[in-house]
Amino acid sequence: MTRLDADAIRENLGEFAASRLDRFESFDEIGSTNTHLMQQPAPSPGRLSVAITDNQVAGRGRHGRTWQSPPGSGICLSLGYTFDRQPRNLSALTLAIGLGVVDALDDAGAPGILLKWPNDLIANDGKLGGILTEAQSLGQGAAMVVTGIGLNVDLQETPGAATGIGDARPIADLAGLGVPLAPRHEIAARLIERVCGAFVAYEDSGFVPLAARWSERDWLRGRQLTVDTPRRRVAGVGAGIADDGALLVDTGAGTRIRVTSGSIVVVEPGAGGP
């Protein structure tokens, strides 16, 4: 696979994202694009910084997991955005970003990608990618948010291909969908455009207007699952999400549990999906 072309990415950005771009950095290799942006000055309020690499050697996921991918096999991209006022429901921002990502993949010729609460991208019941969002207070109510996206494009049957370490799920890539895809630089540009739009829309309206759309992509809905929360383990059937982004789990006998923070540890086959 050819190297990511930073100039081609910038040339393919739409006017919306290009007009908000404070900084764009491309690396042949870097430890973590998220870590890099968290250490840089925050962009101006309402504006964007981007870091992208062909080879991320110390990528991070949730709960201390790492993200590994062979060089040139996917897209490792982080976007920083400054909110003039930190959103009240910041925890649901990752879900909103997920919708931006699947919209970008629709644009790139890969429709029907599903979302696994709270931060995974799913294709053919395998993990296609993941999203990691981190926040940094800037004082006077402002906050910088950095969102990292790891996406498998073409793993070419590489042993030990991209995965979150400690994750037993099968791995998927866009090439395995068997559909014509845009080049990687175009996919990256569309990700930047759509995620920038997701930041701006979230600042204006929060998550509530997005909940119904998210349900259309909900991979866990109707599946037997087990969730480890900070307080206990919850087992039941995925019942969608609430308007604030909480995962809903039917535990039987008419009992429905809200999960606002946790890790899915078991998913069993079921009706599943939209």
C-alpha positions as MATLAB code, in Angstrom:
seq = 'MTRLDADAIRENLGEFAASRLDRFESFDEIGSTNTHLMQQPAPSPGRLSVAITDNQVAGRGRHGRTWQSPPGSGICLSLGYTFDRQPRNLSALTLAIGLGVVDALDDAGAPGILLKWPNDLIANDGKLGGILTEAQSLGQGAAMVVTGIGLNVDLQETPGAATGIGDARPIADLAGLGVPLAPRHEIAARLIERVCGAFVAYEDSGFVPLAARWSERDWLRGRQLTVDTPRRRVAGVGAGIADDGALLVDTGAGTRIRVTSGSIVVVEPGAGGP';
ca = [
       0.000    0.000    0.000;
       1.300    3.480   -0.854;
       2.242    5.937    1.857;
      -0.282    8.507    2.993;
       0.110   11.681    0.959;
      -0.283   14.656    3.303;
      -0.599   17.163    0.443;
      -3.318   15.063   -1.190;
      -5.219   14.884    2.106;
      -5.212   18.661    2.434;
      -6.204   19.130   -1.209;
      -9.200   16.840   -0.698;
     -10.509   18.606    2.404;
     -13.831   20.321    1.993;
     -14.125   24.042    2.642;
     -15.826   23.491    6.017;
     -12.872   21.693    7.627;
     -10.167   23.540    5.680;
     -11.475   26.896    6.912;
     -11.226   25.722   10.544;
      -7.804   24.099   10.354;
      -5.194   25.664   12.661;
      -2.513   22.988   12.248;
      -1.973   19.887   10.108;
       0.939   17.529   10.836;
       1.874   14.295    9.083;
       4.423   11.800   10.415;
       6.088    8.784    8.823;
       6.203    7.304   12.332;
       5.099    8.484   15.763;
       4.369    6.986   19.156;
       0.784    8.239   19.454;
      -0.988   10.980   17.515;
      -3.306   11.540   20.496;
      -0.400   11.986   22.892;
       1.266   14.364   20.448;
      -1.776   16.648   20.142;
      -2.428   16.597   23.893;
       1.098   17.998   24.337;
       0.676   20.773   21.758;
      -0.962   24.193   22.249;
      -4.728   23.968   21.916;
      -6.245   25.279   18.690;
      -8.287   28.466   18.911;
     -11.923   27.992   20.026;
     -13.975   26.455   17.238;
     -10.896   25.435   15.307;
      -9.073   22.194   14.565;
      -5.626   20.606   14.756;
      -4.808   17.337   12.986;
      -2.025   14.769   13.334;
      -1.831   11.727   11.052;
       0.711    8.961   10.602;
       1.543    5.958    8.462;
       2.987    4.086   11.440;
       1.820    4.558   15.036;
       4.031    2.529   17.357;
       2.456    3.319   20.740;
      -1.204    3.848   19.978;
      -3.569    3.804   22.932;
      -7.106    2.543   23.480;
      -9.531    2.580   26.384;
      -8.670    1.033   29.763;
      -4.938    0.956   29.077;
      -5.150   -1.156   25.922;
      -2.816   -0.466   23.032;
      -3.601   -0.248   19.322;
      -1.208   -1.974   16.929;
      -1.297   -1.912   13.139;
       1.257   -2.815   10.459;
       2.790    0.280    8.795;
       0.752    1.497    5.845;
      -2.199   -0.821    6.539;
      -4.680    1.725    7.813;
      -5.237    5.254    9.049;
      -4.118    6.552   12.442;
      -5.485   10.037   12.847;
      -6.096   12.429   15.746;
      -8.092   15.635   15.731;
      -7.977   18.328   18.389;
     -10.849   20.786   18.816;
     -11.321   23.567   21.352;
     -14.754   24.109   22.864;
     -15.267   27.649   24.109;
     -17.458   26.092   26.801;
     -17.051   22.425   27.707;
     -20.205   20.510   26.690;
     -22.352   19.371   29.612;
     -22.482   15.758   28.402;
     -18.885   15.352   27.258;
     -18.937   11.561   27.766;
     -21.295   11.115   24.799;
     -19.014   13.008   22.422;
     -17.274    9.777   21.381;
     -20.646    8.415   20.233;
     -21.212   11.539   18.133;
     -17.727   11.182   16.646;
     -18.596    7.574   15.779;
     -21.471    8.808   13.647;
     -19.120   11.232   11.912;
     -16.749    8.371   11.144;
     -19.416    6.077    9.660;
     -20.733    8.992    7.590;
     -17.203    9.518    6.248;
     -16.940    5.837    5.381;
     -20.307    6.002    3.636;
     -18.865    8.875    1.580;
     -15.775    6.784    0.791;
     -17.753    3.837   -0.563;
     -18.005    1.673    2.585;
     -21.660    1.849    3.674;
     -23.279    0.022    6.544;
     -20.487    0.191    9.142;
     -21.920   -0.350   12.630;
     -21.021    1.112   16.022;
     -20.344   -0.826   19.213;
     -20.910    1.213   22.357;
     -19.026    3.215   23.282;
     -16.145    3.512   20.809;
     -15.684    0.643   18.331;
     -16.325    0.448   14.593;
     -17.703   -2.907   13.416;
     -17.752   -4.534    9.966;
     -18.792   -8.135    9.288;
     -18.988   -8.634   13.096;
     -15.257   -7.832   13.383;
     -13.453   -4.822   14.808;
     -12.738   -2.380   11.993;
     -11.391    0.381   14.198;
     -11.700    2.335   17.385;
     -12.073    5.844   18.745;
     -10.350    7.342   21.795;
     -11.412   10.746   23.131;
      -9.463   12.698   25.744;
     -10.170   16.120   27.224;
      -8.009   18.840   28.750;
      -9.408   21.779   30.687;
      -8.125   25.161   29.500;
      -9.636   27.289   32.238;
     -12.595   29.705   32.228;
     -14.841   26.851   31.091;
     -12.999   26.113   27.844;
     -11.722   22.630   26.980;
      -9.623   21.003   24.287;
     -10.784   17.583   23.145;
      -8.503   15.228   21.223;
     -10.105   12.318   19.396;
      -7.979    9.542   17.925;
      -9.260    7.237   15.202;
      -7.598    3.950   14.300;
      -9.016    2.394   11.127;
      -8.005   -0.815    9.327;
      -7.973   -0.234    5.573;
      -6.110   -3.205    4.085;
      -4.323   -5.617    6.427;
      -3.407   -7.976    3.552;
      -3.727  -11.028    5.809;
      -0.898   -9.723    7.967;
      -0.258  -11.948   11.021;
      -0.896  -10.054   14.237;
      -2.770   -7.387   12.331;
      -4.343   -4.296   13.836;
      -6.112   -4.830   17.117;
      -6.606   -3.511   20.565;
      -4.323   -5.674   22.700;
      -6.370   -7.707   25.141;
      -9.289   -7.770   22.718;
     -10.478  -11.220   21.600;
     -12.783  -10.026   18.808;
     -12.074  -10.893   15.170;
     -10.436   -8.152   13.126;
     -11.947   -6.593   10.002;
     -10.656   -4.209    7.346;
     -12.259   -2.125    4.623;
     -10.652   -4.266    1.914;
     -12.595   -7.253    3.237;
     -15.906   -5.572    2.434;
     -15.383   -6.342   -1.256;
     -16.528   -2.928   -2.484;
     -14.621   -0.263   -4.458;
     -13.061    2.196   -2.027;
     -11.658    5.688   -2.303;
      -7.853    5.965   -1.886;
      -6.537    6.278    1.651;
      -5.826    9.997    1.352;
      -9.440   10.602    0.323;
     -10.741    8.489    3.207;
      -8.555   10.483    5.608;
      -9.818   13.791    4.193;
     -13.427   12.685    4.560;
     -12.779   11.584    8.150;
     -11.369   15.010    8.979;
     -14.299   16.760    7.303;
     -17.004   14.689    8.985;
     -15.419   14.634   12.438;
     -14.890   18.388   12.303;
     -18.597   18.682   11.537;
     -19.398   16.392   14.464;
     -17.423   18.615   16.859;
     -19.210   21.755   15.688;
     -22.676   20.150   15.778;
     -22.035   18.732   19.245;
     -21.015   22.155   20.529;
     -24.299   23.555   19.213;
     -26.763   20.789   20.099;
     -25.185   18.002   22.155;
     -26.074   14.347   21.682;
     -29.878   14.272   21.999;
     -30.563   15.016   18.280;
     -28.180   12.184   17.333;
     -29.573    9.387   19.508;
     -32.042    8.066   16.908;
     -29.368    8.002   14.182;
     -26.961    6.206   16.509;
     -29.585    3.527   17.161;
     -29.657    2.789   13.429;
     -25.971    1.762   13.652;
     -26.108    0.003   17.044;
     -24.332   -3.363   16.736;
     -25.112   -4.404   20.339;
     -28.868   -4.018   20.105;
     -30.571   -7.389   20.550;
     -27.349   -9.209   21.505;
     -26.604  -10.985   24.754;
     -23.836   -9.070   26.472;
     -21.957   -8.619   29.715;
     -20.637   -5.243   30.851;
     -18.118   -4.498   33.579;
     -19.024   -1.176   35.198;
     -17.129    0.605   37.971;
     -19.649   -0.761   40.484;
     -20.698   -4.196   39.228;
     -21.053   -6.616   36.333;
     -24.257   -6.333   34.288;
     -25.552   -9.104   32.006;
     -28.525   -8.982   29.671;
     -29.618   -8.001   26.172;
     -28.583   -4.770   24.479;
     -31.617   -2.490   24.358;
     -30.187    0.508   22.540;
     -29.027    3.778   24.015;
     -30.680    6.605   25.933;
     -30.870   10.199   24.730;
     -27.790   11.030   26.791;
     -25.748    8.190   25.241;
     -26.032    5.709   28.116;
     -26.123    2.034   27.102;
     -29.416    0.309   27.965;
     -29.354   -3.349   29.011;
     -32.467   -5.484   29.570;
     -31.629   -7.836   32.426;
     -34.950   -9.701   32.383;
     -38.292   -9.436   34.192;
     -38.819   -5.966   32.812;
     -35.658   -4.547   34.382;
     -33.597   -2.165   32.279;
     -30.194   -0.937   33.463;
     -28.461    2.255   32.332;
     -24.699    1.975   31.845;
     -22.830    5.276   31.579;
     -19.306    3.917   32.035;
     -18.029    0.419   31.474;
     -16.361   -2.124   29.232;
     -18.142   -4.803   27.195;
     -16.457   -8.065   28.170;
     -18.716  -10.640   26.479;
     -20.948  -10.422   23.420;
     -22.882  -13.481   22.321;
     -24.638  -14.020   18.981;
     -28.187  -12.781   18.827;
     -30.521  -10.837   16.623;
     -28.065   -7.949   16.799;
     -27.720   -4.777   14.830;
     -30.280   -2.413   13.385;
];
